Amino acid sequence: MSRVVADNCISSAIDANPFYHTMELDDLSSAPPALSPTLGQLLKRVGDVRKEATGDGSETPVHQAVDVTDGATLEPRSLPFVLSFSNLTYSVKVRRKMSLPSVLSRGRNRLGAATEAEPVSGESLFSKTKTLLDDISGEARDGEIMAVMGASGSGKSTLIDALANRIAKGSLKGAVTLNGEVMESRLLKVISAYVMQDDLLFPMLTVEETLMFAAEFRLPRTLSKSKKKMRVQALIDQLGLRNAAKTVIGDEGHRGVSGGERRRVSIGTDIIHDPILLFLDEPTSGLDSTSAFMVVKVLQRIAQSGSIVIMSIHQPSYRILGLLDRMIFLSRGQTVYSGSPTNLPRFFTEFGHPIPENENRTEFALDLIRQLEGSPGGTKSLVEFNKSWQSMKYGTDRNPDAADRHGLSLKEAISASISRGKLVSGAAQSCDVSPASMVPTFANPLWIEMAVLFRRSMKNSRRMPELFGIRLGAVLVTGFILATMFWQLDNSPKGVQERLGFFAFAMSTTFYTCADALPVFLQERYIFMRETAYNAYRRSSYVLSHSLAALPSLIFLSFAFSATTFWAVGLDGGFAGFLFYFFIIFASFWAGSSFVTFLSGVVPQVMLGYTIVVAILAYFLLFSGFFITRDRIPPYWIWFHYMSLVKYPYEAVLQNEFHNPVKCFIRGIQIFDNTPLKAVPTAMKLKLLENMSSTLGMKITSSTCLTTGTDILQQQGITDLSKWNCLWITVAWGFLFRILFYFSLLLGSKNKRT
């Protein structure tokens, strides 16, 4: 479906959601009784989480019961969404240790006795297979929270990834359907959200700014900014972040919000567009009991608004257990229980291990599972008992034909949700199109995404001025050292050599100082992967905005270096020469920054990236033409000469300096300056010039020009490209590396298991 149709239809979806019309409490009694309240309505009905001001100004959420129906009895409604998964199996190949010959691998055990080596096999290093998911089935419905539980390594996160389409199709066996239909990857990205276990946020943005940027990404431009702000303010209240709204997120070097507040902000950024499916990996990990309960209470509200909430959780408290609707216990990739939390006592009683009356049911279940895992038979008996339990329809509310019974196809269910105000991302309500066409792939056009990304990047950078200050300081110190070392070079033969050395070092320095751009994307990589995994914005938007955001600092650094060195060294060309010198320095910074940015998209570690950058830039300088001219480079290495980033700006500044064909650099007796005859008296040098004149048949005096700038360029082998061509080629290198950076993101940030 075209964006035009989607934009025309969004207004009706927005109007259907009372949340976007007023910040006052809405009267739900006017809504059709067969429909549950939307998230927008529930966000305003925060009666069960009130805030008590503590001594330090923080907020402590306290649970209170509240009647969300305003006294009206909501009739049972049909279930619009049922996520079913059947026979999910996922295995990975594990690297085996290579066996050494027995004569080398004989060792000693702990007691010092010699041990025999295992025989060397001809098996592949990857011949061992480990099953992470083993024939897992179940279902989740909207309006409910399904929790996946188990010990560490049981497969909780793997199952969440499988349901969220974060495992490659060729690796995962089984089926995952929504209302009986297999979802396209594009559709799933639009109607779902995934909250990672790690809180990946920009450290120097405030809580309010972080949520506002998320709203600008995920909510359509047809929604006014005031309504987006209303959405953000409601989320801040619901998440219990009002006192921290103006506080920066913070990191190791900057104090910010607490761990529990960071977790709630992470959830808020992913539910801003009111998704139908919400996946969470350990959302309560690292939180205290009160913060964990508040997080799950928020998730319950999201589920009640018509979403399917599926999360992994390690060990819920008794209060959290009361908020869960369905549970799946896993042990080494197998299901050992699937059903309602209320049926846990009956399940384990019939298994022969009744739960003590005053003990937490989940703690007992997990302890028993761990005990069985350590026994010789493992959890096989519990797995088999669960299968028989399911076949007798005990302890499960699962109804495989729920979608068929209510007659709601996926297209009809999505249309019904949109009409109630869900999926606020430019969705259309027409039932005449396929489910994948009912919602656009991205909520906003490319230029909107670029503008938002640019503003976020600039705001985050402005709040860390020390980073730019360090880079500027390095450029100024380098420029100052070069200016004082090569102060006011003359036009003698020695001055020519000093100019060549200055240009070679100056051009290579511009590239080396760009290495500090390496950690920028490496720090943002996982934020980028989280945001693009579910189509918050396009990868192309990120690359373009990232490039634009780099330009202001590159322009300033280029001017600082150019102004520091040009007149101090005594370079030729006047103001026009200075402008071109500035342009080529800027082009060098641009190409170097693009090259380092591309490497940051390929190399996963900072130290490895620095090693590669330093090595490659050294090769670029070696083949630039300074140490050995192009004519003397071996034919089998000449290709590297043309690939050198230093070659083109180096040749450009040489042409800018030696372009004047009438400017002389070696006159008369200066021809002897770089020879052993330099120490000979001047009279003898003049006599030698006379003898040379008679021999060559031409008059050579002490004022005769023997070498011009054109001669120097020819000696350096700089004859095939003009200085402007070198400038444009340098700029083109920068664009090429930005394109390669885009492809590295396209191919290397799938965020899926293989």
GUTORGU-583296 format. One line per field, with one value per residue (C-alpha): x, y, z; residue in one letter; residue number from 1. Coordinates in steps of 0.1 Angstrom, whole numbers. Example, Ala and Ser with C-alpha at 12.3 -4.5 7.8 and 13.67 -1.06 7.14 Angstrom:
BEGIN
east <- c(123_137)
north <- c(-45_-11)
up <- c(78_71)
residuo <- c(a_s)
num <- c(1_2)
***
This chain:
BEGIN
east <- c(0_14_23_-2_-31_-15_-12_-48_-60_-40_-61_-91_-70_-59_-94_-105_-80_-94_-59_-48_-76_-72_-50_-82_-97_-118_-151_-148_-185_-191_-168_-184_-185_-170_-137_-110_-96_-66_-31_-37_-67_-50_-20_-42_-57_-27_-45_-26_8_9_41_53_79_108_135_158_130_128_95_84_56_29_3_-33_-63_-84_-115_-106_-141_-156_-182_-194_-191_-172_-187_-164_-149_-135_-97_-84_-48_-34_3_8_41_45_75_101_135_169_203_238_271_297_334_352_387_413_429_467_488_489_526_519_486_495_489_483_451_446_464_494_487_494_463_459_451_419_424_425_393_387_356_351_359_321_308_292_256_239_201_189_152_136_101_85_49_24_4_0_-30_-35_-46_-22_14_33_64_92_111_140_175_204_211_176_167_146_162_165_127_120_143_126_91_105_119_155_167_174_146_170_182_148_124_88_61_52_18_-4_-41_-32_-11_27_39_61_93_84_50_64_89_61_36_60_88_117_132_167_181_208_197_210_205_223_240_237_201_175_147_121_144_150_113_106_131_115_81_95_109_79_49_39_45_7_5_11_40_17_1_34_44_12_21_55_42_17_44_66_38_30_66_71_98_83_111_137_122_149_178_203_206_242_271_303_317_284_260_224_193_192_193_155_148_170_151_118_131_142_108_92_112_99_62_59_40_17_27_6_34_59_89_111_143_147_130_133_170_191_161_149_115_96_110_105_69_63_78_56_26_33_35_1_-14_2_-13_-47_-46_-48_-11_5_33_59_89_116_120_144_127_96_84_50_34_48_35_0_3_13_-13_7_40_64_92_122_149_178_156_126_92_87_55_31_0_-15_4_-26_-23_13_4_-19_7_35_12_2_39_46_63_37_45_47_19_40_66_69_56_81_111_100_96_130_147_131_140_177_176_163_189_216_202_212_179_177_143_131_104_91_91_71_47_41_33_7_-6_-11_-28_-53_-59_-48_-31_-35_-58_-45_-71_-56_-87_-93_-88_-110_-137_-140_-136_-109_-83_-50_-61_-94_-76_-51_-79_-98_-68_-61_-97_-92_-61_-33_-3_1_26_8_-14_-44_-77_-88_-95_-91_-53_-30_-19_16_3_-20_9_38_73_85_64_81_98_136_141_121_143_174_164_156_188_208_192_198_234_242_224_243_276_271_267_301_323_354_354_356_379_404_403_407_436_453_449_461_491_501_497_517_546_546_545_574_594_590_589_591_607_628_630_664_669_669_636_621_629_616_583_580_585_560_533_538_536_507_485_491_484_450_442_457_437_405_411_393_361_364_347_318_298_312_295_263_263_239_216_215_208_180_163_166_157_121_121_124_143_162_198_203_188_214_243_232_226_258_277_260_265_303_306_305_334_354_351_362_392_402_402_421_449_450_452_478_502_497_512_536_553_553_534_528_495_482_446_435_462_450_414_425_448_418_396_421_426_389_386_414_395_363_379_398_367_347_374_375_337_335_360_339_310_332_354_337_363_380_415_414_401_429_454_440_436_472_486_466_473_510_507_489_518_543_527_518_548_568_592_594_580_554_579_600_572_574_546_531_526_514_478_483_497_464_444_464_442_473_484_457_458_496_498_472_491_523_506_491_526_547_521_538_560_581_589_625_637_673_695_731_755_726_729_758_739_730_764_798_808_786_817_837_843_819_846_853_816_814_843_826_795_816_831_796_784_811_806_768_769_746_753_747_753_747_712_702_670_678_647_611_581_571_604_599_565_580_607_581_561_531_520_488_462_454_451_413_410_430_406_375_390_397_361_349_369_349_316_328_336_302_285_306_296_260_265_284_253_230_248_263_234_207_206_197_210_223)
north <- c(0_34_59_83_59_52_89_95_66_75_104_81_57_86_100_65_68_92_95_118_143_152_147_145_112_97_81_45_39_55_29_-2_-27_-55_-37_-34_0_10_17_54_51_28_50_78_54_49_42_12_28_59_76_84_111_98_118_119_130_96_78_45_28_12_-12_-3_-21_0_-7_0_-3_27_5_-8_-45_-52_-81_-109_-100_-122_-127_-108_-121_-156_-162_-199_-218_-255_-279_-252_-268_-250_-265_-250_-265_-262_-260_-291_-289_-303_-334_-335_-366_-389_-383_-346_-347_-371_-352_-356_-356_-337_-364_-363_-396_-398_-398_-413_-390_-393_-408_-383_-385_-373_-354_-317_-291_-283_-318_-315_-303_-287_-284_-252_-257_-291_-294_-266_-257_-233_-202_-166_-144_-107_-93_-117_-119_-151_-157_-180_-194_-217_-219_-202_-219_-234_-217_-187_-161_-184_-191_-153_-148_-176_-160_-126_-138_-132_-166_-173_-192_-219_-227_-227_-257_-255_-228_-195_-181_-152_-160_-190_-171_-172_-136_-119_-105_-70_-71_-85_-57_-31_-47_-58_-45_-62_-50_-63_-73_-46_-9_6_43_75_86_124_126_131_106_129_135_98_90_121_110_75_91_110_78_55_79_93_129_132_131_166_173_183_149_132_151_140_105_109_126_98_72_91_91_54_43_63_85_120_129_117_132_159_138_124_87_87_63_53_89_108_103_97_77_46_11_5_38_30_-3_15_40_11_-3_30_36_3_6_43_32_7_-25_-56_-80_-71_-93_-87_-105_-105_-71_-74_-84_-64_-46_-46_-62_-30_-18_-53_-54_-19_-30_-61_-40_-17_-48_-59_-26_-30_-65_-52_-26_-55_-65_-99_-97_-124_-121_-142_-139_-156_-159_-137_-127_-138_-104_-106_-142_-129_-107_-135_-153_-181_-197_-220_-237_-248_-272_-277_-266_-288_-278_-291_-271_-250_-235_-211_-202_-212_-248_-252_-268_-293_-301_-309_-327_-351_-354_-365_-334_-313_-276_-267_-243_-213_-216_-196_-218_-207_-210_-245_-254_-240_-258_-291_-287_-280_-310_-332_-318_-330_-365_-394_-394_-356_-340_-367_-379_-343_-337_-369_-361_-326_-342_-365_-336_-315_-343_-346_-308_-303_-271_-253_-227_-234_-235_-241_-231_-198_-177_-200_-201_-163_-160_-133_-135_-117_-89_-85_-85_-59_-37_-40_-30_0_11_11_33_7_6_44_43_54_24_21_5_-8_-45_-46_-50_-77_-76_-66_-37_-24_-8_10_-4_29_54_84_93_93_131_131_103_121_153_135_114_146_165_136_132_169_172_142_156_191_176_159_189_172_148_175_195_167_163_200_202_174_192_225_210_191_223_243_218_217_255_260_232_244_281_303_279_295_287_270_234_225_244_223_191_205_214_178_165_190_181_143_146_171_150_118_136_146_109_97_123_108_75_90_86_48_43_66_40_11_27_33_-1_-19_11_12_-25_-23_6_-7_-43_-32_-4_26_42_32_23_48_75_67_68_101_118_104_120_153_154_149_179_208_195_185_220_236_212_218_256_254_233_253_287_274_261_279_313_301_277_303_284_300_311_339_338_317_292_292_284_254_243_245_225_197_195_193_166_147_148_138_108_98_101_80_54_50_50_22_2_7_-9_-40_-43_-52_-41_-8_-20_-42_-13_10_-16_-20_18_25_-3_7_44_35_16_46_69_44_43_79_89_107_79_65_82_65_58_37_17_-20_-29_-55_-27_1_-7_1_35_44_31_52_79_100_101_124_152_150_155_183_204_199_213_241_250_244_254_286_278_310_307_295_272_265_293_292_279_266_235_224_228_191_178_175_207_227_235_247_285_306_317_280_274_303_289_255_272_289_255_239_268_263_225_228_257_278_306_298_325_327_341_316_296_259_244_257_244_225_207_197_182_163_150_138_121_143_148_128_146_183_196_199_163_152_172_156_121_126_137_107_84_97_90_56_46_60_37_8_17_15_-20_-31_-21_-37_-70_-70_-58_-84_-90_-126_-159_-181)
up <- c(0_-9_18_4_12_46_55_45_67_98_108_113_134_155_159_171_200_227_241_213_218_254_285_306_317_289_295_285_288_255_238_225_253_231_228_254_263_242_256_252_275_300_302_316_341_363_395_405_406_428_437_472_475_495_513_482_459_442_434_450_432_454_441_444_430_406_386_350_338_355_370_336_329_298_278_268_235_208_208_178_181_188_184_179_177_171_170_173_170_168_169_166_157_185_178_189_203_180_193_194_187_217_222_227_244_272_304_341_361_393_413_390_373_336_313_279_250_231_196_168_148_113_123_115_140_139_141_175_175_205_206_221_214_212_198_217_211_226_221_234_232_233_267_284_296_288_308_297_326_333_347_329_296_294_262_274_253_223_224_226_196_177_182_173_140_152_140_104_87_74_110_128_123_131_126_141_131_140_137_117_92_88_92_67_82_71_88_120_122_120_144_171_194_211_243_248_281_280_283_251_252_244_277_273_264_291_298_281_251_246_246_224_198_199_193_163_148_154_152_117_107_103_141_154_176_205_204_203_234_250_243_258_289_295_291_316_342_335_338_370_355_363_388_363_332_330_341_315_311_321_317_335_332_337_366_354_362_383_368_373_356_326_322_321_296_274_275_268_237_222_232_220_189_208_191_188_198_225_232_262_272_310_316_354_354_379_394_430_438_438_405_389_400_386_352_350_361_331_309_321_311_277_274_285_257_231_229_231_257_258_281_296_334_357_391_396_431_444_435_399_396_402_371_347_326_310_318_300_319_299_307_283_254_263_277_313_320_299_313_339_371_391_378_390_424_408_381_405_430_403_393_428_441_458_464_501_511_521_493_462_434_408_431_440_403_393_422_413_377_386_409_381_357_380_383_360_342_338_333_309_333_338_300_294_322_308_274_289_310_279_260_288_286_322_333_300_286_251_225_190_171_189_159_137_164_164_126_127_101_106_82_101_135_124_110_142_163_141_144_182_179_181_157_156_128_97_95_72_81_48_47_9_12_25_62_51_31_59_77_61_65_81_99_83_50_46_50_83_97_86_103_136_135_128_157_181_171_174_207_221_208_222_256_253_242_257_227_201_224_225_187_182_206_187_154_169_186_154_134_159_159_120_118_142_127_91_98_67_42_15_-22_-20_-30_7_11_-17_2_34_16_3_38_53_28_33_71_70_47_66_99_87_82_115_135_120_139_169_149_152_186_177_158_178_208_189_171_194_197_159_156_182_165_129_138_140_114_135_106_74_74_46_68_95_70_55_88_103_73_77_114_109_85_109_131_100_85_118_122_86_90_123_107_75_93_117_90_57_64_91_68_40_14_-20_-37_-16_-5_-35_-26_10_-1_-21_7_31_6_2_40_44_17_35_68_49_32_64_85_60_58_96_98_72_93_124_106_98_129_161_186_192_197_167_147_158_148_113_108_118_96_65_68_70_38_22_31_19_-16_-17_-39_-13_-3_-38_-69_-91_-119_-95_-78_-89_-114_-91_-64_-86_-80_-43_-53_-70_-40_-15_1_8_-28_-41_-14_-14_-52_-49_-24_-44_-75_-54_-42_-74_-100_-110_-141_-137_-100_-97_-69_-80_-95_-108_-81_-60_-82_-61_-27_-24_-36_-21_-40_-16_5_-25_-25_-45_-69_-77_-82_-107_-126_-127_-141_-169_-178_-179_-201_-227_-227_-230_-254_-232_-208_-171_-146_-108_-115_-142_-132_-135_-118_-117_-100_-131_-130_-94_-102_-131_-108_-84_-111_-107_-143_-149_-127_-121_-85_-89_-102_-71_-49_-65_-63_-26_-21_-41_-19_11_-6_-16_19_31_6_18_53_43_28_59_80_55_55_90_112_106_144_139_150_122)
residuo <- c(m_s_r_v_v_a_d_n_c_i_s_s_a_i_d_a_n_p_f_y_h_t_m_e_l_d_d_l_s_s_a_p_p_a_l_s_p_t_l_g_q_l_l_k_r_v_g_d_v_r_k_e_a_t_g_d_g_s_e_t_p_v_h_q_a_v_d_v_t_d_g_a_t_l_e_p_r_s_l_p_f_v_l_s_f_s_n_l_t_y_s_v_k_v_r_r_k_m_s_l_p_s_v_l_s_r_g_r_n_r_l_g_a_a_t_e_a_e_p_v_s_g_e_s_l_f_s_k_t_k_t_l_l_d_d_i_s_g_e_a_r_d_g_e_i_m_a_v_m_g_a_s_g_s_g_k_s_t_l_i_d_a_l_a_n_r_i_a_k_g_s_l_k_g_a_v_t_l_n_g_e_v_m_e_s_r_l_l_k_v_i_s_a_y_v_m_q_d_d_l_l_f_p_m_l_t_v_e_e_t_l_m_f_a_a_e_f_r_l_p_r_t_l_s_k_s_k_k_k_m_r_v_q_a_l_i_d_q_l_g_l_r_n_a_a_k_t_v_i_g_d_e_g_h_r_g_v_s_g_g_e_r_r_r_v_s_i_g_t_d_i_i_h_d_p_i_l_l_f_l_d_e_p_t_s_g_l_d_s_t_s_a_f_m_v_v_k_v_l_q_r_i_a_q_s_g_s_i_v_i_m_s_i_h_q_p_s_y_r_i_l_g_l_l_d_r_m_i_f_l_s_r_g_q_t_v_y_s_g_s_p_t_n_l_p_r_f_f_t_e_f_g_h_p_i_p_e_n_e_n_r_t_e_f_a_l_d_l_i_r_q_l_e_g_s_p_g_g_t_k_s_l_v_e_f_n_k_s_w_q_s_m_k_y_g_t_d_r_n_p_d_a_a_d_r_h_g_l_s_l_k_e_a_i_s_a_s_i_s_r_g_k_l_v_s_g_a_a_q_s_c_d_v_s_p_a_s_m_v_p_t_f_a_n_p_l_w_i_e_m_a_v_l_f_r_r_s_m_k_n_s_r_r_m_p_e_l_f_g_i_r_l_g_a_v_l_v_t_g_f_i_l_a_t_m_f_w_q_l_d_n_s_p_k_g_v_q_e_r_l_g_f_f_a_f_a_m_s_t_t_f_y_t_c_a_d_a_l_p_v_f_l_q_e_r_y_i_f_m_r_e_t_a_y_n_a_y_r_r_s_s_y_v_l_s_h_s_l_a_a_l_p_s_l_i_f_l_s_f_a_f_s_a_t_t_f_w_a_v_g_l_d_g_g_f_a_g_f_l_f_y_f_f_i_i_f_a_s_f_w_a_g_s_s_f_v_t_f_l_s_g_v_v_p_q_v_m_l_g_y_t_i_v_v_a_i_l_a_y_f_l_l_f_s_g_f_f_i_t_r_d_r_i_p_p_y_w_i_w_f_h_y_m_s_l_v_k_y_p_y_e_a_v_l_q_n_e_f_h_n_p_v_k_c_f_i_r_g_i_q_i_f_d_n_t_p_l_k_a_v_p_t_a_m_k_l_k_l_l_e_n_m_s_s_t_l_g_m_k_i_t_s_s_t_c_l_t_t_g_t_d_i_l_q_q_q_g_i_t_d_l_s_k_w_n_c_l_w_i_t_v_a_w_g_f_l_f_r_i_l_f_y_f_s_l_l_l_g_s_k_n_k_r_t)
num <- c(1_2_3_4_5_6_7_8_9_10_11_12_13_14_15_16_17_18_19_20_21_22_23_24_25_26_27_28_29_30_31_32_33_34_35_36_37_38_39_40_41_42_43_44_45_46_47_48_49_50_51_52_53_54_55_56_57_58_59_60_61_62_63_64_65_66_67_68_69_70_71_72_73_74_75_76_77_78_79_80_81_82_83_84_85_86_87_88_89_90_91_92_93_94_95_96_97_98_99_100_101_102_103_104_105_106_107_108_109_110_111_112_113_114_115_116_117_118_119_120_121_122_123_124_125_126_127_128_129_130_131_132_133_134_135_136_137_138_139_140_141_142_143_144_145_146_147_148_149_150_151_152_153_154_155_156_157_158_159_160_161_162_163_164_165_166_167_168_169_170_171_172_173_174_175_176_177_178_179_180_181_182_183_184_185_186_187_188_189_190_191_192_193_194_195_196_197_198_199_200_201_202_203_204_205_206_207_208_209_210_211_212_213_214_215_216_217_218_219_220_221_222_223_224_225_226_227_228_229_230_231_232_233_234_235_236_237_238_239_240_241_242_243_244_245_246_247_248_249_250_251_252_253_254_255_256_257_258_259_260_261_262_263_264_265_266_267_268_269_270_271_272_273_274_275_276_277_278_279_280_281_282_283_284_285_286_287_288_289_290_291_292_293_294_295_296_297_298_299_300_301_302_303_304_305_306_307_308_309_310_311_312_313_314_315_316_317_318_319_320_321_322_323_324_325_326_327_328_329_330_331_332_333_334_335_336_337_338_339_340_341_342_343_344_345_346_347_348_349_350_351_352_353_354_355_356_357_358_359_360_361_362_363_364_365_366_367_368_369_370_371_372_373_374_375_376_377_378_379_380_381_382_383_384_385_386_387_388_389_390_391_392_393_394_395_396_397_398_399_400_401_402_403_404_405_406_407_408_409_410_411_412_413_414_415_416_417_418_419_420_421_422_423_424_425_426_427_428_429_430_431_432_433_434_435_436_437_438_439_440_441_442_443_444_445_446_447_448_449_450_451_452_453_454_455_456_457_458_459_460_461_462_463_464_465_466_467_468_469_470_471_472_473_474_475_476_477_478_479_480_481_482_483_484_485_486_487_488_489_490_491_492_493_494_495_496_497_498_499_500_501_502_503_504_505_506_507_508_509_510_511_512_513_514_515_516_517_518_519_520_521_522_523_524_525_526_527_528_529_530_531_532_533_534_535_536_537_538_539_540_541_542_543_544_545_546_547_548_549_550_551_552_553_554_555_556_557_558_559_560_561_562_563_564_565_566_567_568_569_570_571_572_573_574_575_576_577_578_579_580_581_582_583_584_585_586_587_588_589_590_591_592_593_594_595_596_597_598_599_600_601_602_603_604_605_606_607_608_609_610_611_612_613_614_615_616_617_618_619_620_621_622_623_624_625_626_627_628_629_630_631_632_633_634_635_636_637_638_639_640_641_642_643_644_645_646_647_648_649_650_651_652_653_654_655_656_657_658_659_660_661_662_663_664_665_666_667_668_669_670_671_672_673_674_675_676_677_678_679_680_681_682_683_684_685_686_687_688_689_690_691_692_693_694_695_696_697_698_699_700_701_702_703_704_705_706_707_708_709_710_711_712_713_714_715_716_717_718_719_720_721_722_723_724_725_726_727_728_729_730_731_732_733_734_735_736_737_738_739_740_741_742_743_744_745_746_747_748_749_750_751_752_753_754)
***
